[in-house]
Amino acid sequence: MKKFLKSLGVLSLAGSVLVGATSAVQAQGEFEGETVTVGVVSEAEEQVWEFVSEQALEQEGIELELVLFTDYVQPNVALQDGSTDLNAFQHVAFLNEWNEANDGNLEALGFSYVTPLGVYSESITSIEEIPEDAVIAIPNDPTNGGRALLGLELAGLIEVDDEAGILPTVADVTDNPLNIQFEELEAAQIAQALPDVDAAVINNTFALDAGLSVEDAIFLDAENPADLPDDYKNIIAVNGDNADSELFAKVVELYQTDEVAEKLAEASNGGDVPAWTEEGEEEGSDSSESEETTEESEESAE
């Protein structure tokens, strides 16, 4: 994995909408006339990739077809069966877990961005106000659910067994002084359940779709992206059979620009931070840490 973690970016899979980028001047490049389908999951990611599609058409003559999905399962299914060429919705840990559970051969072409996982509430204004017997909703998939529990540990609410690695489950909670009750729900549905729980751990993309922003969160697990393991940095993914494609590498290159970084900030209300910067590459080059956490992810995948 370290061969791609050092230099490229993160991506997500989605439904089917052809982005007709308009430009007065269209480049005549090596990939003129090529079409690449990219799967995404949220409206915010779709906005960013629409911008990338404009740049791809104008600079290289590449047409990007965006496929918008509404869950975290079908994007990888589509990438595995060849329905899409790339996807941009997941982090490294989720990719590893999906491959393990589905005998997949998906690979990361490079980093895209780091997304904070936030704790939100309609009745509580700070993490210190979480009451006894509080009900907190968390994602029910292994990677996002595990990250939610680790985030609640960072917040000082619970303790998690270190041996569980980056994919702990509720069963790995070793200390729960407030007797918090965990409501495990589909990640895409948690924002809608917010009025019915004391607090909820919501992925940033789904929080944005629900009209929330990082400023609304009472706690964020990625205040300092440099401290976040590579496993939780988003990537642009590809079917392993196409990992050496120069065309797909060019699309990733077109994504990893200062202009796209600005669009990321705009679309995510300042939540998403580029993971392909020099600092991100230096973090990705720590192969010993990356390999160790990757092994933990694969061993813990269900």
C-alpha positions as CSV (number, residue, x, y, z in Angstrom):
1,M,0.0,0.0,0.0
2,K,2.8,2.4,0.7
3,K,3.5,2.8,-3.0
4,F,0.3,4.9,-3.5
5,L,0.0,6.4,0.0
6,K,2.9,8.7,-0.6
7,S,1.8,10.6,-3.7
8,L,-1.8,10.5,-4.8
9,G,-5.3,11.0,-3.4
10,V,-8.8,9.7,-2.1
11,L,-12.0,9.1,-4.1
12,S,-15.6,8.0,-3.8
13,L,-18.1,6.0,-5.9
14,A,-21.8,7.1,-6.9
15,G,-24.9,7.1,-9.3
16,S,-24.9,8.2,-12.9
17,V,-24.8,11.8,-14.2
18,L,-22.7,13.0,-17.1
19,V,-21.1,16.3,-16.2
20,G,-21.1,18.4,-19.2
21,A,-18.3,20.8,-18.4
22,T,-18.3,23.8,-20.7
23,S,-15.2,25.6,-21.8
24,A,-14.4,28.0,-24.6
25,V,-11.0,26.4,-25.1
26,Q,-10.6,22.7,-24.9
27,A,-7.2,21.1,-24.5
28,Q,-5.8,18.8,-27.2
29,G,-3.8,16.4,-25.0
30,E,-2.7,12.8,-24.8
31,F,-6.0,11.7,-23.4
32,E,-8.2,13.9,-25.6
33,G,-11.7,12.2,-26.0
34,E,-11.3,9.8,-23.1
35,T,-14.2,9.3,-20.6
36,V,-13.7,8.3,-17.0
37,T,-16.6,7.4,-14.6
38,V,-16.1,8.4,-11.0
39,G,-18.4,7.3,-8.1
40,V,-19.2,9.7,-5.3
41,V,-21.5,9.5,-2.3
42,S,-22.4,13.1,-1.2
43,E,-23.6,16.3,-2.8
44,A,-20.5,18.0,-1.5
45,E,-18.2,15.6,-3.2
46,E,-20.2,15.8,-6.3
47,Q,-19.7,19.6,-6.3
48,V,-15.9,19.1,-6.0
49,W,-15.8,16.6,-8.8
50,E,-17.9,18.8,-11.1
51,F,-15.1,21.4,-10.7
52,V,-12.5,18.7,-11.4
53,S,-14.4,17.7,-14.5
54,E,-14.3,21.2,-15.8
55,Q,-10.5,21.3,-15.4
56,A,-10.1,17.8,-16.9
57,L,-12.0,18.8,-20.0
58,E,-10.4,22.2,-20.4
59,Q,-6.8,21.1,-19.7
60,E,-6.7,17.5,-21.0
61,G,-9.8,16.9,-23.0
62,I,-10.9,14.2,-20.6
63,E,-14.6,13.9,-19.9
64,L,-15.6,12.8,-16.4
65,E,-18.9,11.1,-15.8
66,L,-20.0,11.3,-12.2
67,V,-22.1,8.5,-10.5
68,L,-23.8,9.6,-7.3
69,F,-24.5,6.8,-4.8
70,T,-26.5,7.1,-1.6
71,D,-24.8,4.5,0.6
72,Y,-21.3,3.1,1.3
73,V,-21.8,-0.3,-0.2
74,Q,-22.7,0.1,-3.9
75,P,-19.8,2.4,-4.8
76,N,-17.2,-0.4,-4.2
77,V,-19.5,-3.0,-5.8
78,A,-19.6,-0.9,-9.0
79,L,-15.8,-0.3,-9.0
80,Q,-15.2,-4.0,-8.5
81,D,-17.5,-5.1,-11.3
82,G,-16.2,-2.4,-13.7
83,S,-19.4,-0.2,-13.8
84,T,-17.2,2.7,-12.7
85,D,-13.5,3.5,-13.2
86,L,-12.8,5.3,-10.0
87,N,-14.5,6.2,-6.7
88,A,-13.9,8.9,-4.1
89,F,-15.9,8.3,-0.9
90,Q,-13.8,6.2,1.5
91,H,-10.7,6.2,3.6
92,V,-8.0,3.5,3.7
93,A,-9.4,1.5,6.5
94,F,-12.8,1.2,4.9
95,L,-11.2,0.1,1.6
96,N,-9.2,-2.6,3.4
97,E,-12.2,-3.8,5.3
98,W,-14.3,-4.0,2.1
99,N,-11.6,-5.9,0.2
100,E,-11.3,-8.4,3.1
101,A,-15.0,-8.9,3.5
102,N,-15.7,-9.2,-0.3
103,D,-12.6,-10.8,-1.7
104,G,-12.0,-7.5,-3.6
105,N,-8.9,-6.2,-5.3
106,L,-9.6,-2.4,-5.0
107,E,-6.5,-0.2,-4.5
108,A,-5.9,3.4,-3.6
109,L,-4.3,5.7,-6.2
110,G,-3.6,8.4,-3.7
111,F,-4.9,10.7,-1.0
112,S,-7.7,13.1,-1.5
113,Y,-8.7,14.8,1.8
114,V,-9.1,14.3,5.5
115,T,-12.6,14.6,6.9
116,P,-13.3,15.1,10.6
117,L,-15.8,12.9,12.3
118,G,-18.0,15.0,14.5
119,V,-20.2,14.6,17.5
120,Y,-23.4,16.6,17.1
121,S,-26.4,17.3,19.4
122,E,-29.6,19.3,19.3
123,S,-29.8,19.5,23.1
124,I,-26.2,19.6,24.3
125,T,-23.7,22.4,23.6
126,S,-20.5,20.8,24.8
127,I,-19.0,17.3,25.1
128,E,-18.7,17.8,28.8
129,E,-22.5,18.0,29.1
130,I,-23.1,14.5,28.0
131,P,-25.4,13.1,30.7
132,E,-25.5,9.7,32.4
133,D,-27.3,7.0,30.4
134,A,-27.1,9.2,27.3
135,V,-28.0,7.6,23.9
136,I,-25.3,8.3,21.3
137,A,-25.8,7.2,17.7
138,I,-22.8,5.8,15.8
139,P,-22.3,4.3,12.4
140,N,-22.9,0.5,12.2
141,D,-20.2,-0.3,9.7
142,P,-16.9,-1.5,11.1
143,T,-14.6,1.3,10.1
144,N,-16.7,4.3,10.7
145,G,-18.2,2.7,13.8
146,G,-14.7,1.9,15.1
147,R,-13.5,5.4,14.4
148,A,-16.6,6.8,16.2
149,L,-15.7,4.9,19.3
150,L,-12.1,6.0,19.1
151,G,-13.3,9.5,18.8
152,L,-15.5,9.2,21.9
153,E,-12.4,7.9,23.7
154,L,-10.5,11.0,22.6
155,A,-13.3,13.0,23.9
156,G,-12.8,11.4,27.3
157,L,-16.2,9.7,27.4
158,I,-15.2,6.0,27.2
159,E,-12.1,3.8,27.1
160,V,-11.5,1.2,24.4
161,D,-9.4,-1.9,24.5
162,D,-6.1,-1.0,22.7
163,E,-5.9,-4.6,21.3
164,A,-8.9,-3.8,19.1
165,G,-6.7,-1.5,17.0
166,I,-8.5,0.9,14.6
167,L,-11.6,-1.2,14.3
168,P,-13.1,-1.5,17.8
169,T,-16.7,-2.5,18.4
170,V,-19.0,-1.7,21.2
171,A,-17.9,-4.9,22.8
172,D,-14.4,-3.5,23.1
173,V,-15.5,-0.6,25.3
174,T,-13.6,-1.3,28.6
175,D,-14.8,1.7,30.6
176,N,-18.1,3.5,30.3
177,P,-18.5,5.7,33.4
178,L,-21.6,7.5,32.1
179,N,-23.3,4.2,31.0
180,I,-23.6,5.6,27.5
181,Q,-26.0,3.6,25.3
182,F,-24.9,3.2,21.7
183,E,-27.4,3.3,18.9
184,E,-25.8,1.7,15.8
185,L,-27.3,3.0,12.6
186,E,-26.5,3.2,8.9
187,A,-24.1,6.1,8.5
188,A,-26.3,7.8,6.0
189,Q,-29.3,7.8,8.3
190,I,-27.7,9.1,11.5
191,A,-28.3,12.8,10.8
192,Q,-32.0,12.2,10.5
193,A,-32.0,10.4,13.8
194,L,-30.3,13.3,15.6
195,P,-33.6,14.7,17.2
196,D,-34.2,11.3,18.8
197,V,-30.9,10.8,20.6
198,D,-28.8,12.8,23.0
199,A,-25.9,13.0,20.5
200,A,-24.7,11.4,17.3
201,V,-21.4,10.8,15.6
202,I,-21.9,11.8,12.0
203,N,-19.6,11.6,8.9
204,N,-18.9,15.1,7.6
205,T,-20.4,14.5,4.2
206,F,-23.7,13.4,5.6
207,A,-23.6,16.2,8.2
208,L,-23.2,18.7,5.3
209,D,-26.1,17.1,3.4
210,A,-28.2,17.6,6.6
211,G,-27.3,21.3,6.8
212,L,-24.8,20.9,9.6
213,S,-21.2,22.1,9.5
214,V,-18.0,21.5,11.6
215,E,-18.9,24.6,13.6
216,D,-22.0,22.9,14.8
217,A,-20.1,19.9,16.2
218,I,-19.5,19.7,20.0
219,F,-16.4,17.6,19.3
220,L,-14.2,16.7,16.3
221,D,-11.7,13.9,16.1
222,A,-9.4,15.6,13.5
223,E,-8.7,19.0,14.9
224,N,-5.1,18.3,13.9
225,P,-5.1,16.2,10.7
226,A,-1.4,15.3,11.1
227,D,-2.4,13.3,14.2
228,L,-4.9,11.2,12.3
229,P,-3.7,7.8,11.2
230,D,-3.3,7.3,7.4
231,D,-6.1,4.7,7.7
232,Y,-8.6,7.5,8.1
233,K,-7.4,9.6,5.2
234,N,-9.7,9.5,2.2
235,I,-8.4,8.2,-1.1
236,I,-9.2,7.9,-4.8
237,A,-9.7,4.2,-5.4
238,V,-9.4,2.1,-8.5
239,N,-9.9,-1.6,-9.5
240,G,-6.5,-3.3,-9.0
241,D,-6.6,-4.4,-12.6
242,N,-6.4,-0.8,-13.7
243,A,-4.0,0.5,-11.1
244,D,-1.3,1.3,-13.6
245,S,-3.5,3.3,-15.9
246,E,-1.9,6.6,-16.9
247,L,-5.3,8.0,-17.7
248,F,-6.6,7.4,-14.2
249,A,-3.3,8.7,-12.7
250,K,-3.8,11.9,-14.7
251,V,-7.3,12.3,-13.2
252,V,-5.8,12.0,-9.7
253,E,-3.2,14.6,-10.7
254,L,-6.0,17.0,-11.9
255,Y,-7.7,16.5,-8.5
256,Q,-4.6,17.2,-6.4
257,T,-4.3,21.0,-7.0
258,D,-4.5,24.1,-5.0
259,E,-7.7,25.1,-6.9
260,V,-9.4,21.8,-5.9
261,A,-8.2,22.4,-2.3
262,E,-10.1,25.7,-2.3
263,K,-13.2,24.0,-3.7
264,L,-13.0,21.3,-1.0
265,A,-13.0,24.0,1.7
266,E,-15.9,25.8,0.0
267,A,-18.0,22.6,-0.5
268,S,-17.4,21.3,3.0
269,N,-17.8,24.6,4.8
270,G,-14.1,24.4,5.8
271,G,-14.4,20.8,7.0
272,D,-12.3,18.9,4.5
273,V,-8.5,19.3,4.5
274,P,-6.3,18.2,1.6
275,A,-4.3,15.1,2.3
276,W,-2.0,15.3,-0.7
277,T,0.0,18.3,0.5
278,E,3.7,18.1,1.4
279,E,2.8,17.5,5.0
280,G,0.4,14.7,4.0
281,E,3.0,13.0,1.8
282,E,5.5,13.1,4.7
283,E,2.9,11.4,6.9
284,G,2.2,8.8,4.2
285,S,5.9,8.0,3.8
286,D,6.0,6.6,7.3
287,S,5.7,3.1,6.0
288,S,6.2,1.3,9.3
289,E,3.1,3.0,10.9
290,S,1.1,2.6,7.7
291,E,1.8,-1.1,7.4
292,E,1.1,-1.7,11.1
293,T,-2.3,0.0,11.0
294,T,-3.1,-1.6,7.7
295,E,-2.5,-5.0,9.2
296,E,-4.7,-4.2,12.2
297,S,-7.5,-3.1,9.8
298,E,-7.3,-6.2,7.7
299,E,-7.2,-8.5,10.8
300,S,-10.2,-6.7,12.3
301,A,-12.4,-6.6,9.2
302,E,-15.6,-8.5,9.3
